[in-house]
Amino acid sequence: MAVFETQKSRINSDMLSRYISRPICFVGRVEKVNPTGKSFSLSDGEGKSASVELNEPLDEELSGVVEVLGMVSNKGTIMASAYNILREDKGIPFDLELYNEVLKVIHDFPQHYPFEIATSG
């Protein structure tokens, strides 16, 4: 199943184990980038970490808030297909704590929020 051809659930670190082998979207703040550039860790709105692995090494510096599209491995690692740096150049920081609260509401009341993100590559 290609990540770009299917809908993805927006999740946080607590939800990783429920989405093994499923396409997801994860938004977090870059905490640490491996020197090889093939992996990095993100913290979500609760400060909990998620590990991200890439197929290819990074070709740019990674910092700030990043949105990752990928699949969750059996080990709970996000196998990234793509990532987007969410620029905070307008002086308005991305509120990860508020984003995390929204995720909880969406997941607690799926009957009222029956949407997942869909993208095409």
PyMOL commands that place a pseudoatom at each C-alpha (Angstrom):
pseudoatom trace, name=CA, resn=MET, resi=1, chain=A, elem=C, hetatm=0, pos=[0.000, 0.000, 0.000]
pseudoatom trace, name=CA, resn=ALA, resi=2, chain=A, elem=C, hetatm=0, pos=[1.568, 3.287, -1.098]
pseudoatom trace, name=CA, resn=VAL, resi=3, chain=A, elem=C, hetatm=0, pos=[1.359, 6.068, 1.465]
pseudoatom trace, name=CA, resn=PHE, resi=4, chain=A, elem=C, hetatm=0, pos=[0.522, 8.724, -1.126]
pseudoatom trace, name=CA, resn=GLU, resi=5, chain=A, elem=C, hetatm=0, pos=[-2.374, 6.746, -2.586]
pseudoatom trace, name=CA, resn=THR, resi=6, chain=A, elem=C, hetatm=0, pos=[-4.364, 6.276, 0.584]
pseudoatom trace, name=CA, resn=GLN, resi=7, chain=A, elem=C, hetatm=0, pos=[-5.825, 8.248, 3.459]
pseudoatom trace, name=CA, resn=LYS, resi=8, chain=A, elem=C, hetatm=0, pos=[-3.667, 8.779, 6.517]
pseudoatom trace, name=CA, resn=SER, resi=9, chain=A, elem=C, hetatm=0, pos=[-4.632, 9.155, 10.156]
pseudoatom trace, name=CA, resn=ARG, resi=10, chain=A, elem=C, hetatm=0, pos=[-3.130, 12.037, 12.078]
pseudoatom trace, name=CA, resn=ILE, resi=11, chain=A, elem=C, hetatm=0, pos=[-1.625, 10.610, 15.255]
pseudoatom trace, name=CA, resn=ASN, resi=12, chain=A, elem=C, hetatm=0, pos=[0.630, 11.408, 18.216]
pseudoatom trace, name=CA, resn=SER, resi=13, chain=A, elem=C, hetatm=0, pos=[3.215, 9.239, 20.020]
pseudoatom trace, name=CA, resn=ASP, resi=14, chain=A, elem=C, hetatm=0, pos=[0.639, 7.533, 22.250]
pseudoatom trace, name=CA, resn=MET, resi=15, chain=A, elem=C, hetatm=0, pos=[-1.221, 6.291, 19.168]
pseudoatom trace, name=CA, resn=LEU, resi=16, chain=A, elem=C, hetatm=0, pos=[1.760, 4.754, 17.330]
pseudoatom trace, name=CA, resn=SER, resi=17, chain=A, elem=C, hetatm=0, pos=[1.141, 1.189, 18.564]
pseudoatom trace, name=CA, resn=ARG, resi=18, chain=A, elem=C, hetatm=0, pos=[-2.446, 1.298, 17.249]
pseudoatom trace, name=CA, resn=TYR, resi=19, chain=A, elem=C, hetatm=0, pos=[-1.298, 2.153, 13.723]
pseudoatom trace, name=CA, resn=ILE, resi=20, chain=A, elem=C, hetatm=0, pos=[1.307, -0.556, 13.006]
pseudoatom trace, name=CA, resn=SER, resi=21, chain=A, elem=C, hetatm=0, pos=[1.606, -1.104, 9.215]
pseudoatom trace, name=CA, resn=ARG, resi=22, chain=A, elem=C, hetatm=0, pos=[-0.844, 1.706, 8.538]
pseudoatom trace, name=CA, resn=PRO, resi=23, chain=A, elem=C, hetatm=0, pos=[-0.269, 5.040, 6.794]
pseudoatom trace, name=CA, resn=ILE, resi=24, chain=A, elem=C, hetatm=0, pos=[-0.086, 7.993, 9.166]
pseudoatom trace, name=CA, resn=CYS, resi=25, chain=A, elem=C, hetatm=0, pos=[0.685, 11.682, 9.439]
pseudoatom trace, name=CA, resn=PHE, resi=26, chain=A, elem=C, hetatm=0, pos=[2.742, 12.792, 12.449]
pseudoatom trace, name=CA, resn=VAL, resi=27, chain=A, elem=C, hetatm=0, pos=[3.542, 16.379, 13.395]
pseudoatom trace, name=CA, resn=GLY, resi=28, chain=A, elem=C, hetatm=0, pos=[6.295, 17.092, 15.907]
pseudoatom trace, name=CA, resn=ARG, resi=29, chain=A, elem=C, hetatm=0, pos=[9.271, 19.230, 16.846]
pseudoatom trace, name=CA, resn=VAL, resi=30, chain=A, elem=C, hetatm=0, pos=[12.693, 17.982, 15.764]
pseudoatom trace, name=CA, resn=GLU, resi=31, chain=A, elem=C, hetatm=0, pos=[14.633, 16.881, 18.836]
pseudoatom trace, name=CA, resn=LYS, resi=32, chain=A, elem=C, hetatm=0, pos=[17.634, 15.062, 17.408]
pseudoatom trace, name=CA, resn=VAL, resi=33, chain=A, elem=C, hetatm=0, pos=[18.970, 14.199, 13.951]
pseudoatom trace, name=CA, resn=ASN, resi=34, chain=A, elem=C, hetatm=0, pos=[21.227, 11.171, 13.557]
pseudoatom trace, name=CA, resn=PRO, resi=35, chain=A, elem=C, hetatm=0, pos=[24.650, 12.157, 12.122]
pseudoatom trace, name=CA, resn=THR, resi=36, chain=A, elem=C, hetatm=0, pos=[24.022, 9.815, 9.145]
pseudoatom trace, name=CA, resn=GLY, resi=37, chain=A, elem=C, hetatm=0, pos=[20.957, 11.898, 8.248]
pseudoatom trace, name=CA, resn=LYS, resi=38, chain=A, elem=C, hetatm=0, pos=[18.862, 8.738, 7.831]
pseudoatom trace, name=CA, resn=SER, resi=39, chain=A, elem=C, hetatm=0, pos=[16.858, 9.103, 11.032]
pseudoatom trace, name=CA, resn=PHE, resi=40, chain=A, elem=C, hetatm=0, pos=[15.639, 11.697, 13.486]
pseudoatom trace, name=CA, resn=SER, resi=41, chain=A, elem=C, hetatm=0, pos=[13.386, 11.986, 16.518]
pseudoatom trace, name=CA, resn=LEU, resi=42, chain=A, elem=C, hetatm=0, pos=[10.379, 14.227, 16.990]
pseudoatom trace, name=CA, resn=SER, resi=43, chain=A, elem=C, hetatm=0, pos=[8.497, 15.223, 20.122]
pseudoatom trace, name=CA, resn=ASP, resi=44, chain=A, elem=C, hetatm=0, pos=[4.734, 15.609, 19.989]
pseudoatom trace, name=CA, resn=GLY, resi=45, chain=A, elem=C, hetatm=0, pos=[2.508, 18.076, 21.833]
pseudoatom trace, name=CA, resn=GLU, resi=46, chain=A, elem=C, hetatm=0, pos=[2.917, 16.134, 25.086]
pseudoatom trace, name=CA, resn=GLY, resi=47, chain=A, elem=C, hetatm=0, pos=[6.715, 16.039, 24.791]
pseudoatom trace, name=CA, resn=LYS, resi=48, chain=A, elem=C, hetatm=0, pos=[6.738, 12.313, 23.976]
pseudoatom trace, name=CA, resn=SER, resi=49, chain=A, elem=C, hetatm=0, pos=[9.205, 11.113, 21.355]
pseudoatom trace, name=CA, resn=ALA, resi=50, chain=A, elem=C, hetatm=0, pos=[8.750, 9.299, 18.086]
pseudoatom trace, name=CA, resn=SER, resi=51, chain=A, elem=C, hetatm=0, pos=[11.560, 7.917, 15.939]
pseudoatom trace, name=CA, resn=VAL, resi=52, chain=A, elem=C, hetatm=0, pos=[11.541, 8.529, 12.200]
pseudoatom trace, name=CA, resn=GLU, resi=53, chain=A, elem=C, hetatm=0, pos=[13.582, 6.615, 9.620]
pseudoatom trace, name=CA, resn=LEU, resi=54, chain=A, elem=C, hetatm=0, pos=[14.208, 7.788, 6.063]
pseudoatom trace, name=CA, resn=ASN, resi=55, chain=A, elem=C, hetatm=0, pos=[15.003, 5.851, 2.885]
pseudoatom trace, name=CA, resn=GLU, resi=56, chain=A, elem=C, hetatm=0, pos=[17.574, 8.449, 1.851]
pseudoatom trace, name=CA, resn=PRO, resi=57, chain=A, elem=C, hetatm=0, pos=[19.765, 10.750, 3.963]
pseudoatom trace, name=CA, resn=LEU, resi=58, chain=A, elem=C, hetatm=0, pos=[18.511, 14.276, 4.542]
pseudoatom trace, name=CA, resn=ASP, resi=59, chain=A, elem=C, hetatm=0, pos=[19.675, 16.823, 1.980]
pseudoatom trace, name=CA, resn=GLU, resi=60, chain=A, elem=C, hetatm=0, pos=[18.801, 19.824, 4.151]
pseudoatom trace, name=CA, resn=GLU, resi=61, chain=A, elem=C, hetatm=0, pos=[19.066, 20.922, 7.758]
pseudoatom trace, name=CA, resn=LEU, resi=62, chain=A, elem=C, hetatm=0, pos=[16.070, 19.797, 9.740]
pseudoatom trace, name=CA, resn=SER, resi=63, chain=A, elem=C, hetatm=0, pos=[14.753, 21.845, 12.663]
pseudoatom trace, name=CA, resn=GLY, resi=64, chain=A, elem=C, hetatm=0, pos=[11.535, 23.216, 14.077]
pseudoatom trace, name=CA, resn=VAL, resi=65, chain=A, elem=C, hetatm=0, pos=[8.168, 21.585, 13.463]
pseudoatom trace, name=CA, resn=VAL, resi=66, chain=A, elem=C, hetatm=0, pos=[7.938, 18.856, 10.832]
pseudoatom trace, name=CA, resn=GLU, resi=67, chain=A, elem=C, hetatm=0, pos=[5.022, 16.914, 9.360]
pseudoatom trace, name=CA, resn=VAL, resi=68, chain=A, elem=C, hetatm=0, pos=[5.935, 13.331, 8.437]
pseudoatom trace, name=CA, resn=LEU, resi=69, chain=A, elem=C, hetatm=0, pos=[3.925, 11.043, 6.160]
pseudoatom trace, name=CA, resn=GLY, resi=70, chain=A, elem=C, hetatm=0, pos=[4.735, 7.356, 6.450]
pseudoatom trace, name=CA, resn=MET, resi=71, chain=A, elem=C, hetatm=0, pos=[3.955, 3.936, 7.868]
pseudoatom trace, name=CA, resn=VAL, resi=72, chain=A, elem=C, hetatm=0, pos=[4.425, 2.732, 11.433]
pseudoatom trace, name=CA, resn=SER, resi=73, chain=A, elem=C, hetatm=0, pos=[6.801, -0.251, 11.702]
pseudoatom trace, name=CA, resn=ASN, resi=74, chain=A, elem=C, hetatm=0, pos=[6.353, -3.223, 14.048]
pseudoatom trace, name=CA, resn=LYS, resi=75, chain=A, elem=C, hetatm=0, pos=[8.820, -1.508, 16.392]
pseudoatom trace, name=CA, resn=GLY, resi=76, chain=A, elem=C, hetatm=0, pos=[6.729, 1.682, 16.496]
pseudoatom trace, name=CA, resn=THR, resi=77, chain=A, elem=C, hetatm=0, pos=[9.136, 3.633, 14.298]
pseudoatom trace, name=CA, resn=ILE, resi=78, chain=A, elem=C, hetatm=0, pos=[7.741, 5.892, 11.586]
pseudoatom trace, name=CA, resn=MET, resi=79, chain=A, elem=C, hetatm=0, pos=[9.097, 4.826, 8.201]
pseudoatom trace, name=CA, resn=ALA, resi=80, chain=A, elem=C, hetatm=0, pos=[8.865, 8.152, 6.391]
pseudoatom trace, name=CA, resn=SER, resi=81, chain=A, elem=C, hetatm=0, pos=[7.835, 8.441, 2.769]
pseudoatom trace, name=CA, resn=ALA, resi=82, chain=A, elem=C, hetatm=0, pos=[7.908, 12.238, 2.860]
pseudoatom trace, name=CA, resn=TYR, resi=83, chain=A, elem=C, hetatm=0, pos=[8.242, 15.134, 5.253]
pseudoatom trace, name=CA, resn=ASN, resi=84, chain=A, elem=C, hetatm=0, pos=[7.385, 18.815, 5.226]
pseudoatom trace, name=CA, resn=ILE, resi=85, chain=A, elem=C, hetatm=0, pos=[9.025, 21.471, 7.343]
pseudoatom trace, name=CA, resn=LEU, resi=86, chain=A, elem=C, hetatm=0, pos=[6.334, 23.739, 8.782]
pseudoatom trace, name=CA, resn=ARG, resi=87, chain=A, elem=C, hetatm=0, pos=[7.967, 27.141, 8.574]
pseudoatom trace, name=CA, resn=GLU, resi=88, chain=A, elem=C, hetatm=0, pos=[7.401, 29.522, 11.440]
pseudoatom trace, name=CA, resn=ASP, resi=89, chain=A, elem=C, hetatm=0, pos=[8.674, 32.583, 9.590]
pseudoatom trace, name=CA, resn=LYS, resi=90, chain=A, elem=C, hetatm=0, pos=[5.612, 34.752, 10.257]
pseudoatom trace, name=CA, resn=GLY, resi=91, chain=A, elem=C, hetatm=0, pos=[6.545, 35.015, 13.926]
pseudoatom trace, name=CA, resn=ILE, resi=92, chain=A, elem=C, hetatm=0, pos=[3.659, 32.762, 14.951]
pseudoatom trace, name=CA, resn=PRO, resi=93, chain=A, elem=C, hetatm=0, pos=[4.929, 29.494, 16.434]
pseudoatom trace, name=CA, resn=PHE, resi=94, chain=A, elem=C, hetatm=0, pos=[3.063, 26.269, 15.697]
pseudoatom trace, name=CA, resn=ASP, resi=95, chain=A, elem=C, hetatm=0, pos=[1.192, 25.273, 18.871]
pseudoatom trace, name=CA, resn=LEU, resi=96, chain=A, elem=C, hetatm=0, pos=[1.946, 21.563, 19.228]
pseudoatom trace, name=CA, resn=GLU, resi=97, chain=A, elem=C, hetatm=0, pos=[0.078, 21.310, 22.534]
pseudoatom trace, name=CA, resn=LEU, resi=98, chain=A, elem=C, hetatm=0, pos=[-3.111, 22.651, 20.964]
pseudoatom trace, name=CA, resn=TYR, resi=99, chain=A, elem=C, hetatm=0, pos=[-2.601, 20.406, 17.911]
pseudoatom trace, name=CA, resn=ASN, resi=100, chain=A, elem=C, hetatm=0, pos=[-2.310, 17.425, 20.280]
pseudoatom trace, name=CA, resn=GLU, resi=101, chain=A, elem=C, hetatm=0, pos=[-5.585, 18.358, 21.995]
pseudoatom trace, name=CA, resn=VAL, resi=102, chain=A, elem=C, hetatm=0, pos=[-7.305, 18.518, 18.597]
pseudoatom trace, name=CA, resn=LEU, resi=103, chain=A, elem=C, hetatm=0, pos=[-5.982, 15.038, 17.747]
pseudoatom trace, name=CA, resn=LYS, resi=104, chain=A, elem=C, hetatm=0, pos=[-7.496, 13.671, 20.949]
pseudoatom trace, name=CA, resn=VAL, resi=105, chain=A, elem=C, hetatm=0, pos=[-10.906, 15.185, 20.133]
pseudoatom trace, name=CA, resn=ILE, resi=106, chain=A, elem=C, hetatm=0, pos=[-10.816, 13.847, 16.567]
pseudoatom trace, name=CA, resn=HIS, resi=107, chain=A, elem=C, hetatm=0, pos=[-9.941, 10.345, 17.777]
pseudoatom trace, name=CA, resn=ASP, resi=108, chain=A, elem=C, hetatm=0, pos=[-12.402, 10.402, 20.712]
pseudoatom trace, name=CA, resn=PHE, resi=109, chain=A, elem=C, hetatm=0, pos=[-15.318, 11.488, 18.507]
pseudoatom trace, name=CA, resn=PRO, resi=110, chain=A, elem=C, hetatm=0, pos=[-14.752, 9.940, 15.059]
pseudoatom trace, name=CA, resn=GLN, resi=111, chain=A, elem=C, hetatm=0, pos=[-18.477, 10.086, 14.305]
pseudoatom trace, name=CA, resn=HIS, resi=112, chain=A, elem=C, hetatm=0, pos=[-18.217, 13.894, 14.294]
pseudoatom trace, name=CA, resn=TYR, resi=113, chain=A, elem=C, hetatm=0, pos=[-14.850, 14.062, 12.513]
pseudoatom trace, name=CA, resn=PRO, resi=114, chain=A, elem=C, hetatm=0, pos=[-15.002, 11.324, 9.858]
pseudoatom trace, name=CA, resn=PHE, resi=115, chain=A, elem=C, hetatm=0, pos=[-12.016, 12.544, 7.917]
pseudoatom trace, name=CA, resn=GLU, resi=116, chain=A, elem=C, hetatm=0, pos=[-8.427, 11.558, 7.426]
pseudoatom trace, name=CA, resn=ILE, resi=117, chain=A, elem=C, hetatm=0, pos=[-5.963, 13.409, 5.241]
pseudoatom trace, name=CA, resn=ALA, resi=118, chain=A, elem=C, hetatm=0, pos=[-5.694, 12.359, 1.629]
pseudoatom trace, name=CA, resn=THR, resi=119, chain=A, elem=C, hetatm=0, pos=[-2.795, 13.359, -0.570]
pseudoatom trace, name=CA, resn=SER, resi=120, chain=A, elem=C, hetatm=0, pos=[-1.549, 12.421, -3.964]
pseudoatom trace, name=CA, resn=GLY, resi=121, chain=A, elem=C, hetatm=0, pos=[2.134, 12.179, -4.747]
for i in range(1, 121): cmd.bond("trace and resi %d" % i, "trace and resi %d" % (i + 1))
show_as sticks, trace
zoom trace
